[in-house]
Structure formats: structure tokens, C-alpha cells
């Protein structure tokens, strides 16, 4: 393996960069959410304190749990997010990619949800099992719409299946400036909200109902890596949308400011949606994605095929 690949994976734009930025953005989310609820909120670096404190705590495994799966699920899920962040970041910042990596990104993101399902189902706790079941239903609800969203930039780039190829195809015009692109972009934000289980789609965790669902029995380092994986999604998913629809980042001159504004705009929209909507029931989420989001994504795909 070439040394720079290890750098991409472990330092920038992979583990260290995405993890640190995810913890920071998670702190921003908590402070802004507190303001929505007329609270002060936790100290800004509370996420860092929580993560490192959990690393030093004991890992408790229940008697009914499948120990091997219970321990491995959070670390496999974490590795999936690290891989996805490295693939997206290297394509966007260094122009390094490979054919078919868009399909690999789809697969790895779905595999993360599968690990959540397995991790919750193997604990032997009824609430965790309910949360795992809800995660399955939510995956069935949003996955088709998300796949259709990712197909739109593939079609508009001339059926290119590499992230750097999609990025290069936007030199002549950003995909978000077209009818199909803006529709897919909006549906993509809603799909991200579901994949990150943010309100109104925090159905699998639902702390006031099933006490954190799949993660109820987790403690210590496994819980720390579940939480870090979730926070890293605050970086991975917006970066993916920016790459696919908004031309990536230009880090020269004033392009740095524009890159920051694009990223913050998506994050702010997600936080606003999270704090202005109540949690929906799982059947409502299924109806929403299958009756509205998926048809809209399909319309966007048809428009992309027609060149709109």
C-alpha cells in the first residue's frame, strides 16, 4: 500500500480530520438545539469530554448478549464511516478515486445500518430489539430514495461511476442548478436526516420511548465509537451532497469561504429540521418515503435522463 493512502485514511480526510470536525459540529448542534429550546446548552467541548470519558469506562456485556457480535458491531460500523469519509474526501480534495466508488459508498453506508441492526438485536434486551426492528423498517423506507438520489449525478455526468468523474463533470455547470439536481438535493437532505436518525426520523432510538433503542445496553468504548460514528456523519453526508451536486470545494482564495458556507448551509438546514419537527411514527416515515420522497427522487432521475 502506498504511504499516502494511509495518510488519507487515518489523518486527512479520513479518521482524524472527520472525527475531530464531527465532534466540533456535534457541539455546534447541541448549542444551537439548546437555543431553540431556550436553554444554555452544554460546554462547547462537551462531546470531546464525553468521548474520552467513555473510553475509560467499563464495557458491560449482558448475560443474554452474543458477545462477539455485541463488541464487533460498533467497530465495524465505525470502520465503514472512516472508509466512506476517506473515499469522499480524497476524491474532493486530492482528485483520487477509482471506478465504481459511488457504488461502494452506497454499500458501505447501508452496511453501517446493518451493523446497528445486528448490534441492537444481539443484546437480548427487548427495547434494543424494538429499536433494531425500527432501524430495519427505516432502512427499507429511505434506502430506495437515497439510491435514486445518488443515481441523478451519475446520469448527469454521463453515467460516470467515480466520485472524481462526477466532480469533473460539474466544471461546465453545477448539478444543483438544474431541475433534477435541486429536487434530488432536497430529497437527499431528507434521506440523510433519516440515515442519521435525526428528528423527525429518530424512531429507532426514541429516547423517551425505547431508551436509545439499539444502543441501550452499550457502555464504555463500544458506546464511544457508536457516538463518534454518528458525529462523523455530520461531516460525511454533507460532504457527499456537496461533491455530487454542488461542485465540491475550491480551497483557493475566497473559495475557502464559499466552501465553508456551503457546508454550514447544509448543517444549519439539518439542525433546523431536527429542532422544528416532532418525531413521526415508523408507519408515517414509511408512507412519507414511499409515497412522496421516492417518487420525487424518481422524477428527478427521469428529468436527469431527459437532460433537465
C-alpha positions as CSV (number, residue, x, y, z in Angstrom):
1,X,0.0,0.0,0.0
2,X,1.3,3.5,-0.9
3,X,2.1,5.6,2.2
4,X,-0.2,8.5,1.1
5,X,-3.2,6.1,1.2
6,X,-2.6,5.5,4.9
7,X,-2.4,9.3,5.4
8,X,-5.7,9.7,3.5
9,X,-7.4,7.0,5.7
10,X,-6.0,7.8,9.1
11,X,-5.3,11.6,9.1
12,X,-6.8,13.7,6.3
13,X,-9.5,13.5,5.1
14,X,-10.2,10.2,7.0
15,X,-10.2,9.3,10.7
16,X,-8.5,12.3,12.4
17,X,-10.0,15.1,10.3
18,X,-13.5,13.7,10.1
19,X,-13.6,12.6,13.7
20,X,-12.4,16.0,15.0
21,X,-14.7,18.0,12.8
22,X,-17.6,15.7,13.6
23,X,-17.1,16.3,17.3
24,X,-16.9,20.1,16.8
25,X,-20.1,20.1,14.6
26,X,-21.8,17.9,17.1
27,X,-21.0,20.6,19.7
28,X,-22.5,23.2,17.4
29,X,-25.6,21.1,17.0
30,X,-26.0,20.8,20.8
31,X,-25.6,24.5,21.4
32,X,-27.9,25.6,18.6
33,X,-30.5,23.0,19.6
34,X,-30.3,24.3,23.2
35,X,-31.1,27.9,21.9
36,X,-34.1,26.5,20.0
37,X,-35.3,25.2,23.4
38,X,-34.4,28.4,25.3
39,X,-31.5,26.6,27.2
40,X,-27.9,27.5,27.5
41,X,-26.7,24.1,26.5
42,X,-23.6,22.1,27.5
43,X,-20.0,23.5,27.3
44,X,-18.8,23.7,23.7
45,X,-16.2,20.9,24.1
46,X,-18.6,18.6,25.9
47,X,-18.5,16.0,23.1
48,X,-14.8,15.6,23.4
49,X,-15.1,15.2,27.2
50,X,-17.9,12.6,26.7
51,X,-15.9,10.6,24.1
52,X,-12.7,10.4,26.1
53,X,-14.5,9.7,29.3
54,X,-16.3,6.7,27.7
55,X,-13.0,5.3,26.5
56,X,-12.0,4.9,30.1
57,X,-15.3,3.3,31.3
58,X,-16.0,-0.4,31.8
59,X,-17.7,-2.3,29.0
60,X,-20.6,-4.2,30.4
61,X,-21.9,-7.2,28.4
62,X,-25.3,-8.6,29.4
63,X,-25.6,-12.3,30.0
64,X,-28.1,-12.7,27.1
65,X,-25.9,-10.9,24.6
66,X,-24.0,-12.5,21.8
67,X,-20.6,-11.1,23.0
68,X,-18.6,-11.4,19.8
69,X,-21.3,-9.6,17.7
70,X,-22.0,-7.1,20.5
71,X,-18.4,-6.0,20.6
72,X,-17.6,-6.1,16.9
73,X,-20.7,-4.3,15.6
74,X,-19.7,-0.8,16.7
75,X,-16.1,-1.1,15.5
76,X,-17.2,-2.5,12.1
77,X,-19.7,0.3,11.7
78,X,-17.0,2.9,12.7
79,X,-14.6,1.5,10.1
80,X,-17.3,1.8,7.5
81,X,-17.8,5.5,8.2
82,X,-14.0,6.1,8.2
83,X,-13.7,4.4,4.8
84,X,-16.6,6.4,3.3
85,X,-15.1,9.7,4.7
86,X,-11.7,8.9,3.3
87,X,-13.2,8.0,-0.2
88,X,-15.3,11.1,-0.4
89,X,-12.5,13.4,0.9
90,X,-9.7,12.1,-1.3
91,X,-11.9,12.5,-4.4
92,X,-12.9,16.0,-3.3
93,X,-9.6,17.4,-2.0
94,X,-7.0,15.3,-3.9
95,X,-8.8,14.1,-7.1
96,X,-8.0,10.5,-6.1
97,X,-10.8,8.0,-6.9
98,X,-11.5,4.7,-8.6
99,X,-14.2,3.4,-10.9
100,X,-17.3,2.4,-9.2
101,X,-16.6,4.0,-5.8
102,X,-20.0,5.6,-5.8
103,X,-21.5,2.1,-5.6
104,X,-19.0,1.2,-2.9
105,X,-20.1,4.3,-0.9
106,X,-23.8,3.2,-1.2
107,X,-22.8,-0.3,0.0
108,X,-20.7,0.9,3.0
109,X,-23.4,3.3,4.2
110,X,-26.0,0.5,4.1
111,X,-23.6,-1.8,5.9
112,X,-23.4,0.8,8.7
113,X,-27.2,0.5,9.2
114,X,-26.9,-3.3,9.1
115,X,-24.3,-3.2,11.9
116,X,-26.7,-1.0,14.0
117,X,-29.4,-3.7,13.4
118,X,-27.1,-6.5,14.4
119,X,-25.7,-4.7,17.4
120,X,-29.1,-3.9,18.8
121,X,-30.6,-7.3,18.0
122,X,-27.8,-9.3,19.7
123,X,-28.1,-7.7,23.2
124,X,-31.1,-9.7,24.4
125,X,-32.8,-6.6,25.6
126,X,-36.4,-6.1,24.4
127,X,-36.1,-2.3,23.9
128,X,-32.9,-2.8,21.8
129,X,-34.7,-5.4,19.7
130,X,-37.5,-3.0,19.1
131,X,-35.0,-0.3,18.1
132,X,-33.3,-2.8,15.7
133,X,-36.6,-3.6,14.2
134,X,-37.4,0.0,13.7
135,X,-33.9,0.5,12.1
136,X,-34.8,-2.2,9.6
137,X,-38.1,-0.5,8.7
138,X,-36.4,2.9,8.4
139,X,-33.7,1.4,6.1
140,X,-36.4,-0.1,3.9
141,X,-38.1,3.3,3.9
142,X,-35.2,5.6,2.9
143,X,-32.8,3.4,1.0
144,X,-34.5,3.3,-2.4
145,X,-35.0,7.1,-2.3
146,X,-31.3,7.6,-1.4
147,X,-30.1,5.3,-4.2
148,X,-32.3,7.2,-6.7
149,X,-30.8,10.5,-5.4
150,X,-27.2,9.1,-6.0
151,X,-28.2,8.0,-9.5
152,X,-29.1,11.5,-10.6
153,X,-25.5,12.9,-10.6
154,X,-24.3,9.6,-12.2
155,X,-26.8,10.1,-15.1
156,X,-26.0,13.8,-15.4
157,X,-22.2,13.2,-15.5
158,X,-22.7,10.8,-18.5
159,X,-23.0,7.6,-16.4
160,X,-19.7,8.1,-14.7
161,X,-19.4,5.8,-11.6
162,X,-16.4,7.5,-9.9
163,X,-16.6,10.4,-7.5
164,X,-13.8,12.4,-9.1
165,X,-15.5,11.9,-12.5
166,X,-18.8,13.3,-11.2
167,X,-16.9,16.2,-9.7
168,X,-15.1,16.9,-13.0
169,X,-18.4,16.8,-14.9
170,X,-19.6,19.8,-12.9
171,X,-16.9,22.1,-14.4
172,X,-19.4,23.1,-17.0
173,X,-22.2,23.7,-14.6
174,X,-23.2,22.6,-11.1
175,X,-25.9,19.9,-11.0
176,X,-27.7,21.7,-8.2
177,X,-28.5,24.4,-10.8
178,X,-30.8,22.1,-12.8
179,X,-34.3,21.0,-12.0
180,X,-33.3,17.3,-11.5
181,X,-30.4,18.4,-9.3
182,X,-32.3,20.6,-7.0
183,X,-35.1,18.0,-6.5
184,X,-32.6,15.3,-5.8
185,X,-30.6,17.5,-3.5
186,X,-33.7,18.3,-1.3
187,X,-34.7,14.6,-1.2
188,X,-31.1,13.8,-0.3
189,X,-31.1,16.0,2.7
190,X,-34.3,14.3,3.9
191,X,-32.7,10.9,3.3
192,X,-29.6,12.0,5.3
193,X,-31.9,13.1,8.1
194,X,-33.3,9.5,8.2
195,X,-30.0,7.8,7.8
196,X,-28.6,9.7,10.8
197,X,-31.8,9.1,12.7
198,X,-32.2,12.8,13.4
199,X,-35.6,14.1,14.3
200,X,-38.2,13.7,12.9
201,X,-36.8,10.3,12.0
202,X,-35.1,9.4,15.3
203,X,-37.5,6.5,15.5
204,X,-35.0,3.6,16.2
205,X,-33.5,5.4,19.2
206,X,-36.5,7.4,20.5
207,X,-35.0,8.1,24.0
208,X,-38.4,8.9,25.5
209,X,-39.9,5.7,24.3
210,X,-37.4,2.9,24.0
211,X,-34.4,4.4,25.9
212,X,-31.9,4.8,23.0
213,X,-33.1,1.6,21.3
214,X,-30.2,-0.4,19.7
215,X,-27.6,1.4,21.9
216,X,-29.4,0.9,25.2
217,X,-27.1,-1.8,26.6
218,X,-23.8,-0.3,25.3
219,X,-21.3,1.3,27.5
220,X,-17.6,2.1,27.6
221,X,-15.5,2.2,24.4
222,X,-18.2,0.5,22.2
223,X,-20.6,3.2,23.0
224,X,-17.9,5.8,22.5
225,X,-17.4,4.6,18.9
226,X,-21.1,4.4,18.2
227,X,-21.4,8.0,19.2
228,X,-18.2,9.0,17.3
229,X,-19.5,7.3,14.1
230,X,-22.8,9.2,14.4
231,X,-20.9,12.5,14.8
232,X,-18.7,11.8,11.8
233,X,-21.8,11.5,9.7
234,X,-22.3,15.3,10.3
235,X,-19.2,15.6,8.0
236,X,-19.5,12.6,5.7
237,X,-23.1,13.1,4.4
238,X,-22.9,16.9,3.8
239,X,-19.6,16.4,2.0
240,X,-21.2,13.7,-0.1
241,X,-24.0,16.0,-1.2
242,X,-21.6,18.9,-1.9
243,X,-19.5,16.6,-4.1
244,X,-22.4,15.1,-6.0
245,X,-24.4,18.3,-6.6
246,X,-22.5,21.4,-5.6
247,X,-19.2,21.1,-7.3
248,X,-17.1,20.1,-4.3
249,X,-14.7,22.5,-2.6
250,X,-12.4,25.1,-4.1
251,X,-9.8,25.8,-1.4
252,X,-8.0,28.7,-3.1
253,X,-8.6,32.3,-2.3
254,X,-12.2,33.2,-1.5
255,X,-13.2,29.7,-2.4
256,X,-12.4,28.6,1.1
257,X,-15.1,31.0,2.5
258,X,-17.6,29.7,-0.1
259,X,-16.7,26.1,0.8
260,X,-17.4,26.8,4.5
261,X,-20.7,28.5,3.7
262,X,-21.9,25.6,1.6
263,X,-21.1,23.1,4.3
264,X,-22.6,25.2,7.0
265,X,-25.8,25.8,5.0
266,X,-26.5,22.1,4.8
267,X,-25.7,21.6,8.5
268,X,-27.9,24.5,9.5
269,X,-30.8,23.2,7.5
270,X,-30.4,19.8,9.1
271,X,-30.4,21.3,12.6
272,X,-33.5,23.4,11.8
273,X,-35.4,20.4,10.6
274,X,-34.3,18.5,13.7
275,X,-35.5,21.1,16.1
276,X,-38.7,22.2,14.4
277,X,-40.4,18.8,13.8
278,X,-41.8,16.2,16.2
279,X,-40.8,12.6,15.9
280,X,-43.0,10.7,13.5
281,X,-44.2,7.1,13.8
282,X,-42.5,4.4,11.8
283,X,-45.5,3.8,9.6
284,X,-45.6,7.6,8.9
285,X,-42.0,7.5,7.9
286,X,-42.6,4.6,5.6
287,X,-45.5,6.4,4.0
288,X,-43.5,9.6,3.6
289,X,-40.6,8.0,1.9
290,X,-42.5,5.5,-0.3
291,X,-45.4,7.9,-1.3
292,X,-43.5,11.2,-1.6
293,X,-39.7,11.1,-1.3
294,X,-39.1,8.1,-3.6
295,X,-41.5,9.3,-6.4
296,X,-39.8,12.7,-6.2
297,X,-36.4,11.1,-6.5
298,X,-37.7,9.1,-9.4
299,X,-39.0,12.2,-11.1
300,X,-35.5,13.8,-10.6
301,X,-33.9,10.7,-12.2
302,X,-36.3,10.9,-15.2
303,X,-35.5,14.6,-15.6
304,X,-31.8,13.8,-15.5
305,X,-32.2,11.2,-18.2
306,X,-34.1,13.8,-20.3
307,X,-31.3,16.3,-19.7
308,X,-33.2,18.7,-17.4
